[in-house]
Amino acid sequence: EVAPTSQRYPVRRLPFGRVTPADVACLERLVPGGVVTDPEELRPFNVDWLRSVRGCSKLLLKPQTAAEVSQVLRYCSERNLAVNPQGGNTGLVGGSVPVFDEIILSTVLMNRIISFDSVSGILVCQAGCILEKLNEYLEERGFIMPLDLGAKGSCHIGGNVATNAGGLRLLRYGSLRGTVLGLEVVLADGTVLDCLASLRKDNTGYDLKQLFIGSEGTLGVITAVSILCPQKPKAVNLAFLGCQNFSHVLETFTTCRAMLGEILSAYEFMDEKCMELVEKHLKLSNPVRGSPFYVLIETSGSNSTHDEEKLNSFLEHAMTSGLVTDGTVATDDKKIKARTWLIGLPLVFVHQTLWSLRERITEALTHDGCVYKYDVSLPVGKLYDLVTDMRARLGQSAKNVVGYGHLGDGNLHLNITAEAYSHSLLDAIEPFVYEWTARYKGSISAEHGLGFKKKQYIQYSKSNEAVFLMQRFKAMLDPKGILNPYKTLPSSS
């Protein structure tokens, strides 16, 4: 039996058990009211957000507690039934949906906030809490989540942690490996591992939670998270600027980091092709036109006057030195202020609109045809060279080749669109994109993970010794291999 999801690397079903009516009856007793077998209701859980991979699971479980997850996994381990943990199903590498008929274990009903300490800023919540809802809860109390993603309206915090999601705030607040203080995880045999610490300093033995951050559901099911949340900034400013070449984008970042210092919270870049697609497919208006590159700069601080002075000083320097040719800025107070340079036209752009130009690029690309997505990290000086080389390599065989991402983190999102899926086009892209990335000591996955689509390419970023050690961890924590099989690690055969 060959996986229907794989057009390039056929995967054969491993000898797991198959769900029987007796299994369904037993699981209904373990998860009362949380068992779904209706094919129509199962359909969206079997297909990923990009609609590029799909499974054929016939059983969806919606537990509400770690105890229920524990009972489910203990039963599945005894019966040798494969399980696919799933959060908001917003992943981009096929890691969140079944490959064959794995039981889908969704955290959608595990959405309770357990506690929040307004002195320490430590939030403890279940894994199924939606990122945007958590941020709204925290904002009412003067705090924010340390991560922000375009998929925040539907992604789950447990899935964010399981994939070590990066996003738009990483430059300021760091990765989840630093802000997650503790986890509650259920292992493959049903053991509940309680590492749900609410301490910033705990130096007792191995830091076990790090094993599960970024493990993509292959080592255990995250059921609760303890996370350190920063205070909500009192003053937020945005600048959307145009640059004539990528070297100016890099120099603007260097200048920006030096002049804005501690208040710099985001530095995003996108090329003109990205803006064309956002305008064409989503009807969003670009306030700064005619530039080959654009940067979105955010500052976050506690004193609006101080922050605006620093930003204005930076912008004046960037304009007079020729690094920036045009731009607009918005300040996040009751009176939204905006200015433009050079063109001399009054313009008002609120924060949400400016951020939409960056956050909705992925959405715009899905309207442009079949999308081949790559998420790599590289030395910042080489970041855009990959886009240029890929355009030259593909020529007219691709519809669009675009580049955007988190320049402050060295994270490039390379996207290629075509009218329809093509084996020959994919052959021209892969493994060239991974070889190119490895040549410059980059990572083939900066923040999306490996999932199903990219597990066989892990050797471009990790040594054989490292992969072997990962496989040993997997064998120790999940000896039957029932947790999210066919994902993250390469097939041993």
Summary of the structure (lengths in Angstrom):
residues: 493
radius of gyration: 23.1
end to end distance: 16.2
largest distance: 74.1
contacts: 1690
relative contact order: 0.12
helix: 35%
strand: 23%
